[in-house]
């Protein structure tokens, strides 16, 4: 039977974050699974209008690097993109990365 130290060592060992590459406006970006802190920051967003932009800003990376594509100064630019199929693709990617049903959460 594992002791406390064994359990803690397993729980705090580096965990691999899932990622997915999507095509956004004919440009590939890598979306990464949020950490607990990033997800809590995301859920603090009270304005539903900025949730998509906030997710992109926090989780979109240049594929294969640790460099983020966006920063918070890009929020208004993202919000001015034409609404389309890319929103559903982004929602699907987020659902896959977090194992959550985002659409159901938004309804609630």
Secondary structure by P-SEA (a helix, b strand, c coil): cccaaaaaaaaacbbbbbbbbbbcccbbbbbccccaaaaaaaaacccccaaaaaaaaccccccccccccccccaaaaaaaccccaaaaaaaaaaaaacccaaaaaaac
